[in-house]
Every structure is written in structure tokens, then in C-alpha cells.
């Protein structure tokens, strides 16, 4: 499979494993609440169940890759995800729903790590930020799809049909997984020195806080709308995320881009607190688009080939941990203290993540370590596709 095909496939992976499974899950919340009689705290638990499974398989993705190979890991993970999505569609109540959501996340965790490894190793180091950013545009596409579909998701049982669609997409992803022969390794001359994850603790923590902030905000977007329709909010978030992704291609340093995305998210959540929801959605979407791509590429670039799988897995673990905490904390706060607490929790998480990226940048300046390049490749973006 050529590079364009690998990137397109990896976008589809992000679309199903991240966008539909978690980020756009909020579009199903009204249907779930009416269909199964769930309160906001229960909805938060259902949302986080996927993230728990995602976190679990991400933690062992490097070991699984060494055991079965990256392609088999991708295929097996997405077959599990497809079966679990089908199980969600036929879940009769809260407990089976939680179990199936957990299993869909377990499939997604291994699938995303494998897909990122395949996609980022298919290009030389100077193009990894570009490819990572394009890959993560699948989240913006998922939000747009959720906004378009939201009017059709209003019935109490429509979440079941949506879950079946997810099962079909996951099956397609499994059956179209690129062969390992399509993966090109980076040259040994470009390898950094021995990598230690402890050196990236600030980036990992910032990415976890990003996951917490965005998923807390987006899980309850459909039930916290004031003046705009939920569908309009999802569409705005999705389109803004795509625009943010396009703008990210002009950023010279990946760390700078990640920090900008986090502070935009914090500002957007504060605007939502001030009852300016559409303006808040716009800023959160603009910030959301580039952050996953920057975070993944920063860690992959700093790790080199030898530790690549571990670095990508740790990035997935970090954001997964945040995505577990976000809906649970926000759901409990909304249930007991009011829906405005959702945006407040998101704002704090985003801002703390921004401070950690600033601290990481200052530490690397002190050590005279160069920032991760995020440009110098745009003119060659189509040369090997």
C-alpha cells in the first residue's frame, strides 16, 4: 500500500477508535438516557468504560507487537472492536453496556498504537509531524459526522443503529490493514540517544490533561447546550478541528503547537462558562485539531526507532487516562453541582496542561535540546504518496 493509502487507513482508524468511540460519544447521550434511563453520572461511567479498555491494551501494546507483529495486532484489535460495537448495539442494560464499551476500548487501544506505528514509520523523521497531524484529523471528521447525524439520533434506540455502523467500520479497518512490507524504517543516522520515558513526563501529563479536558467537555455537549442546537455545536467543533489541523501544518515547532492548542482549549472552556458556547466551541475545536498529532509526533520523534512502540503506547496511555477521568469527574459534578461544572473542569485541565508544556520547553532550553521540527517538509508533502 502506498503512503496515501496508509495515511487514509490511519485516518479511518482514528475515526472509529477515537472519534466515534469516545470523542463524539456525546452525540449518543440523549438517546442513551431516554433508551436506558441513565442519569448523568451513569453516562460518564459508560463513556469512561471505553477509555479504561483503551488504556489497558495500550499499556501492553509494545509487548503484543513483539509477540504477534504490528499488522496482526492491528487486525486482531479491530476485529475485537467490531465484535464489541455489535455487542453494544444489542446490550439490554447498563452492565452489559459497560462491558461492551470496555471491550470496544480494548480493541481501539491496540488498534490506534499499531496504526500510529505503521503510519509514522512509513515516512522519514522530518515528515512525521505532518503525517501524525493528518492522521488525527479523523477526530474532526468524526465530530462533523456526529453533528450531521445528530437529528437522526434523537430516538431512544438510535444509539443501537449507530453502534452497528461503528461495528461495520471497525471490520473494514481490520480487513484493509496495510502489510508490514509497506513500512519504511528511519535511517540509523537520524536516531536520537537512548530514550527514557521519565524525560517526557511533562509532555505525557499535559496530554493526559488534554484528554481529560476535551472528553469532559464533549461528552456532555449534547445535554449542556444553551442557545445553539447540539448538532450545530458538534459541526462547529468538527470544522474547527479540521481548520486547526490545517493551521498546524504551518507551525515550526511541535511543542509550540501543542501549547497553543492547550491554551486555546482553556480559553474556549472559559468562554463557555461565560455563556458564549459557540465561541467556546470554536476555540476548543481549533485547539483540539492539532494537539493529538503534535503529542504523538513529539514522543515518537524523541524516542527513535528502537523505543517507538513504547513511546506511542505511552502517549495513548496518557491520553486514555485523562479520558477515563474526564467524563467520570464531569458527570458526577454535573449531576450534583450543575452542568456548568463540566466547562470549569475542562478549563482547569487545559490550563494545567499548557503550564506543563511551557515547563517542558523551558527545561529543554536550559539543557540546550532542540525542539521537535514540525515544518521543513511541507514542500515535499506529496513527493512519496
Order of alpha helices (4+ residues) and beta strands (2+ residues): alpha-alpha-alpha-alpha-alpha-alpha-alpha-alpha-alpha-alpha-alpha-alpha-alpha-alpha-alpha
